[in-house]
Amino acid sequence: MLKQFHPLLFLLILFCGHAVGAQVAETTAPLLYDQSKSTIRKRFTPPKGYAWVNEVPGSFSEYLVNFPLHPPNFPIRDYRAVPIEKQSFHVAILKIDVGDRDLQQCADAWMRLYAEYLWSQKRYDEIAFEFTSGQLFTWNDYKNGVRTKEYKNRVRFYKTGIVDDSYSNFRRYLVVIFRYAGTISLDRESVSVLNNKEIKTGDFLIKPGSPGHSVIVVGVAKNAAGKRLYLLAESFMPAQDIHILRNPSNIKLTPWYEIDINSPQTYTAKYIFKPTSVKRFHAIADKEKENP
């Protein structure tokens, strides 16, 4: 996704390109969703024969499925609060701002949601992300006055001595993360999901690089046979509201998607992932190992 250019060694430009294509036909019942409902789980009813997967209380997955949505027909807006030109690829918009800079794009959207989740849980010590250069920058660093500057094509850290643990300062920290992190760093900080049955809410499809893109799994439903369907959300370029995608390749299934990690490619509304790479952030995976 294209961001403000910084001529830094190791810090690559990321953008999300458009691509659409066909997907395997599905024979499920027509879409059911209640536009009057205000959260993801309440608004979207899984296709006939499927039911919502119950998420672990207090988990990032539960946080996402209960995320508030804007009212029906609310347009996707960019970081300037201007509606984007194409409004046909989404079915709902998450009720969270995009900031006032052209930064919160694809991978940044996942990082924003996860950071906000940790903040809401008061798990401040866990808020940390790597830059594309590989440098780790934590919320604790920033709140204690550590700042970044660009010097000889590198990002360097320096101390200001200013301590500020406010939410507004937390948002300024995220601006730094969005500027210097992206699909390459998020991919590197994550582990592959190796079984279709293990894909869960909070995981993401990702194609690292320049161009690169990612979409977030924000809901999972399954049937009696164990087959699963997924709701997907993304931000895009320019930085814009995080929105739940339609599935234009399958009008009987939309907005739900099938995902097969063994497929050579996966089509979403605006991007083709080649190969199909589903990943989970390392911190989430590590906690699952600690508490199986």
N, C-alpha and C positions, 0 to 999 in steps of 0.2 A: 504494500500500500504506500502511496506517495506521501511523504511527510516533508516538512521544511528541511532543505538540504543542509547537512553538516559535513564538511570535508574531513571526516575523521577516519583514520585507519581503523579497520575492523567494524565500523558502524555502517551497515548497508541500508540502502533505500528499499522500502517495502511498499508494494502496492497490490491491489486486488483487481484482477482482470475479469472481464465479462466472458461468460461462456455458458451455453445452454445445450441440452441434448436430450436424447430419449432415455427412458428408464424402463425396466421390465414391467409389463402390465400387471395390474393387481385386480383381484375380483372381490374386494371387500365392499361393504355397504357404503352408501354415500356419506360424505362428511357431515358430522353433527358438531356444532359449537354454538354456545350461547353468548352472544355479544354483550349481554347485560352483565355478565360476570366480570369480576375485577382482577382475578389472578389467573395464572396459566392453568393450573390444575382445574379450577372451577369453570373456566371458559371453554376448554376443549374436551369433548367427549371422545374417547377412542372409538375406532370403527367397531362394528358389530362383531362380537366374539372376543374382543380385547378389553382389558381393564388396566387402569393405572397401576404401575408398580408402586408399592408403598416404600417410601424412603425412610432411612434411619433418622429418627428425631434428632434435631440439632445439627445435622450434616449439611454440607454445601449443597447436596442434591435436594434436600428438603427446602432449603433456602430458595433455590431456583424455581422449583415447581410452584411455590407459593408467592412468587414474585409478582408485584402489582403491575397491571397493564393500564395503558391509557384507554379512554373511552373509544367506542367504535368510530371508524372513519377519521381518526386522528392521523394527520399526515406525518410521514418521516421528514424530519427537519435536519439540516446540517448544523455545523457548529456556530453558524451565524443566525440560527433560528429561522432559516429560510427553507420552505418545503423543497425537497429535491424534485427533479424533473419526473423520474419514473416512480410511480406509486403502485405498481401492479404486482410486485413480487412478494408482498408481505400480507399477513392476516392479522397481525397485532403488533403493538409497540410496547416495549418494556418502559415502565414509568421511572426512568432515571435519566438525568441530564447527560449531555455529551461534552460539556465544557465549552469554552469559548475559543479554542484553538483547533487547528486541523491536525489533531494528534490521535484522538481516541478512535482508532479504526479497527481492523479485524482482530489481531491478537490482543490489542489493547483492551478491547471490549471484555474479553475473558479475564484479563488481569484486573480490570476495574471491578467486575462482579465479585471475583474471589477476594480482592482486597476489602471491598465493602462488607462482604460476609465476615471476614476475620475481624474487622472493626466492630461490627454489630455484636460479635461474640466476645469482645474485649480481649481478643487473642493478639494483642499488638506486637508481641515479640516474634510472631510468625510471619509478619508482613515483610516480605523480602523477594526481590526479583533480580535476575542477572541482566546486565546490558548485553547487547549483541557482541560487544568486545570480550565478554566473559567476566567482567567485574561485577561483584555482588554489591547491591545497594539496598540497605534495609531501612524500614521506617524508623527504627531506633536511631540509626545514624543521622537521618535527616532531622528528626525532632530534637536531637541533641546538638544541632548546629552544623553538621557536616554538609557542605555544598559541593557542586561540581563546577569545573571550568575546563575549557578546551585549550590545550597547550601542545603545540607541535604535533597536531593530528592525533592527539590522545585525549581521553577524558581523565582529568585528575581531580582528586578530592582535597578540600581544605576545610579548616575549622573556623567557624565564626564566633563560637562561644555563646550563640543565641539558642536558648532552649524554649521550645514551643510545642506542646503536645495537643494542640487544638485540632478540631476537624478541618478547619480552613487550611491549616498548615499541612495536614494529611493530604488534602487535595492538591496542594502545591507539590508535594512529594510525588504524587502520581503523574503530574505533568512531566517531571524529570524522567520517570520510568517510561512513559509513553514516547518520549523523545528518543531515548537510547535503547529501548528494548523492542522486540517485535517477534515475528514468526520464527526467526532463526533461534533466538534465545529461548523462546517458550518451548519450541520443539526440543532443544537441547536439555532443558530442565525437566522434561517429561519422559514417562516410560510408555512403551507400546502396550495396547490392550490386544491380547493374542487370541481371545475367544469371543465370538459374537455374543454369547450369553453373559459375558462380563462387562459389556458396554453399559455405562450407567449415566445418569444425569450429572452433568459437570464435566464429562469427558469432551473431547473436541476432535473434529476432523482437521487435519493441518497439512499444509504444503509449505515447508519453510523455503525461504529464499527471496530473490528479487527477480520476477514477481513471486509473491507468496500470498497465502490466504488461510483463514481458519473459520470454522463455524462451530457453534457451541451446542451440545445436546442439552436441551432444557426440559425434556420430559420423555418418559419411557412407558410404553404400554406393552402388555404381552397377552397371548391367548393360552388356552389350556395345554396346547402342544409345546409351549415354551417359545414360540416365535415372537419376536419383538419388533415394535415400531417406534419411531423417534420423532420428536419435534426438534427442529433446528433453528437457531437464532444467530444473527451476525450483526456487525457493523460493517461499513464499507468506506469507499472513498468518494467524495471528501468525508471527513469524520461526520458521522450521522447517528441518529437514534438507533439503539439496538432493537432489532425487529425480528419477529418470528416469520420464517419463510413459508411461502406457498410451495407446493410440489407441482410445478406446471407440467411435468412429464407424466403425471399420473393423477388425472382429475378425480378418479374414484377414491384415491387414497389421501389426497391433499387435505390438510397440511402435513400429514404424517409421512415419514420416509422409512424405507428399508435401508439397512446398512449391512454390508457383508465385508468383513475385513480381508477376505480372500479375493475380493473382486479387484481387477486391475484398475478400475476407475469407478468413481461415484459422482453422479450428477446431482447438483443442487440448483436452486433457481438461477443463480448468477455465476456459477463456477463449476468446473470439473476437477475433481481431485484425482490425480494420477501420481502414484498409486493411491489406494484407499488406506490412509494411515490414521488410525484412531489412537489418541494418546490421553494420558492422565498425568496431571501435575505431580511431580515427585513427592511433594509434601503430603498430598492426599494419599498416594500409594504407600508412603512410609507409615502413615498412621494406621492404615488398614493392616499392615504387617504386624504392628504393635498390638492391635485389637482386632484379631481375625473374627 
